[in-house]
Amino acid sequence: MKKIITFLTILIFNFCFCQNEQEIKSSLEKISEEYLSEMYINKKYDSASKIWDNGMLVEMQSYYIKSGQGNFSNVALAEKIKTDIEKYFNKLSDFKVDKILDTQIENANDKVIGYVFFEYSETLTNKSEKTKTMLTCISSDNGKTWRIQDWKIKDIADKVNRRLY
């Protein structure tokens, strides 16, 4: 009898955890699609960038320092990123999320971290390209709110620095 109760407890726990995990994955996919649409399809940098994780901004600041572009304060950093993104937007004529490839979740310290892998197509100055990448989503409140790390931003800044955009 004790084994049956233990088994049922484990079964119920696993069912609840899987449900919760699937709900989180679905939520992350929806948030990612909304973010990508706002940022790259609608080209609304100001509203999309409001949900960026601070860690991404620290990394962007480090990138600009290492690439010799300067050591920007918070406001100047935001303006520098925005200027680089606008150069990219001027070349971008089409952006489409083709499909979500996978979503993974992990717990790290007091945070829930989600990785949303996706494939997208973009057309820049009449040249189309398909790319696979990911967004990192971070929650400090057990999945109630999420912040995004979009590393495509660093790639864009790098290409602007190399005068490819």
C-alpha positions as CSV (number, residue, x, y, z in Angstrom):
1,M,0.0,0.0,0.0
2,K,2.8,2.4,0.9
3,K,4.4,1.7,-2.6
4,I,1.2,2.5,-4.3
5,I,0.8,5.8,-2.5
6,T,4.4,6.7,-3.2
7,F,3.9,5.7,-6.9
8,L,0.7,7.8,-7.2
9,T,2.4,10.8,-5.5
10,I,5.3,10.6,-7.9
11,L,2.9,10.2,-10.8
12,I,0.8,13.2,-9.8
13,F,3.9,15.3,-9.2
14,N,5.3,14.4,-12.6
15,F,2.0,15.2,-14.3
16,C,1.7,18.6,-12.5
17,F,5.4,19.4,-13.3
18,C,5.0,18.5,-17.0
19,Q,1.8,20.6,-17.2
20,N,3.6,23.5,-15.6
21,E,6.6,23.0,-17.9
22,Q,4.5,22.8,-21.0
23,E,2.6,26.0,-19.9
24,I,5.8,27.8,-19.4
25,K,7.1,26.7,-22.8
26,S,3.9,27.8,-24.5
27,S,4.1,31.1,-22.8
28,L,7.7,31.6,-23.8
29,E,6.9,30.8,-27.4
30,K,4.1,33.3,-27.4
31,I,6.2,36.0,-25.7
32,S,9.1,35.4,-28.2
33,E,6.8,35.6,-31.2
34,E,5.3,38.9,-29.9
35,Y,8.7,40.3,-29.2
36,L,10.1,39.3,-32.6
37,S,7.0,40.8,-34.3
38,E,7.3,44.0,-32.4
39,M,11.0,44.4,-32.9
40,Y,11.6,43.1,-36.4
41,I,8.3,43.1,-38.3
42,N,6.8,46.3,-36.9
43,K,10.3,47.8,-36.3
44,K,9.2,49.3,-33.0
45,Y,12.6,49.4,-31.2
46,D,11.4,51.6,-28.3
47,S,8.6,49.3,-27.2
48,A,10.4,46.0,-27.9
49,S,13.6,47.1,-26.1
50,K,11.7,47.8,-22.9
51,I,11.6,44.1,-22.0
52,W,15.4,43.5,-22.5
53,D,17.3,42.0,-19.6
54,N,19.9,44.2,-18.1
55,G,22.6,41.5,-18.7
56,M,22.2,42.1,-22.4
57,L,22.8,45.8,-22.0
58,V,26.0,45.1,-19.9
59,E,27.2,42.8,-22.7
60,M,26.4,45.4,-25.3
61,Q,28.4,48.0,-23.4
62,S,31.3,45.6,-23.2
63,Y,31.0,44.9,-26.9
64,Y,31.2,48.7,-27.7
65,I,34.2,49.1,-25.4
66,K,36.1,46.1,-26.9
67,S,35.3,47.2,-30.5
68,G,36.7,50.7,-29.8
69,Q,33.4,52.5,-30.2
70,G,33.4,54.0,-26.7
71,N,32.3,53.5,-23.1
72,F,28.7,54.6,-23.1
73,S,26.6,55.5,-20.0
74,N,23.1,54.1,-19.7
75,V,21.3,56.8,-21.8
76,A,24.1,57.0,-24.4
77,L,24.2,53.2,-24.6
78,A,20.5,53.0,-25.3
79,E,20.9,55.7,-28.0
80,K,23.9,54.0,-29.6
81,I,22.1,50.6,-29.8
82,K,19.0,52.4,-31.2
83,T,21.1,54.2,-33.9
84,D,22.7,50.8,-34.9
85,I,19.3,49.1,-35.0
86,E,17.8,52.0,-37.1
87,K,20.6,51.4,-39.7
88,Y,19.6,47.8,-39.8
89,F,15.9,48.7,-40.1
90,N,16.7,50.9,-43.1
91,K,18.0,47.9,-45.0
92,L,15.4,45.4,-43.7
93,S,12.5,45.0,-46.1
94,D,11.0,41.7,-44.8
95,F,11.3,39.7,-41.6
96,K,9.3,36.5,-40.9
97,V,9.6,33.9,-38.1
98,D,9.4,30.7,-40.0
99,K,9.0,28.4,-37.1
100,I,9.8,27.8,-33.4
101,L,12.3,24.9,-33.4
102,D,12.5,24.1,-29.7
103,T,12.0,25.6,-26.2
104,Q,14.0,24.6,-23.2
105,I,13.8,25.6,-19.6
106,E,16.2,25.5,-16.7
107,N,16.4,26.7,-13.2
108,A,19.5,28.6,-12.2
109,N,19.8,29.9,-8.7
110,D,16.7,32.0,-8.1
111,K,15.8,32.4,-11.8
112,V,13.9,30.4,-14.4
113,I,15.7,30.6,-17.8
114,G,14.0,29.7,-21.1
115,Y,15.7,29.3,-24.4
116,V,13.5,29.7,-27.5
117,F,15.2,28.4,-30.7
118,F,13.6,29.6,-33.9
119,E,14.3,30.0,-37.6
120,Y,13.6,33.2,-39.4
121,S,13.8,34.7,-42.9
122,E,14.9,38.3,-43.5
123,T,15.4,40.3,-46.6
124,L,18.0,43.1,-46.5
125,T,18.4,45.2,-49.6
126,N,16.9,42.5,-51.8
127,K,19.0,39.7,-50.4
128,S,17.1,37.0,-48.5
129,E,18.5,34.8,-45.9
130,K,17.3,32.1,-43.5
131,T,18.9,31.9,-40.1
132,K,18.5,29.9,-36.9
133,T,19.0,31.5,-33.6
134,M,17.5,31.8,-30.1
135,L,16.2,34.2,-27.6
136,T,17.0,33.8,-23.9
137,C,14.1,34.6,-21.6
138,I,14.8,35.2,-17.9
139,S,12.3,35.3,-15.0
140,S,13.2,36.2,-11.4
141,D,9.6,35.7,-10.2
142,N,8.9,32.1,-11.2
143,G,7.6,32.8,-14.6
144,K,5.2,35.6,-13.9
145,T,7.2,38.2,-15.8
146,W,10.0,37.7,-18.4
147,R,13.0,39.7,-19.6
148,I,14.6,39.0,-23.0
149,Q,18.1,38.7,-24.2
150,D,18.2,39.1,-27.9
151,W,21.7,38.4,-29.2
152,K,20.8,39.3,-32.7
153,I,21.2,42.9,-31.5
154,K,24.9,42.3,-30.9
155,D,25.2,40.8,-34.4
156,I,23.5,43.8,-35.8
157,A,25.8,46.2,-33.9
158,D,28.8,44.3,-35.1
159,K,27.7,44.4,-38.8
160,V,27.0,48.2,-38.4
161,N,30.5,48.6,-37.0
162,R,31.9,46.7,-40.0
163,R,29.8,48.9,-42.3
164,L,27.8,46.0,-43.6
165,Y,24.5,47.8,-42.9
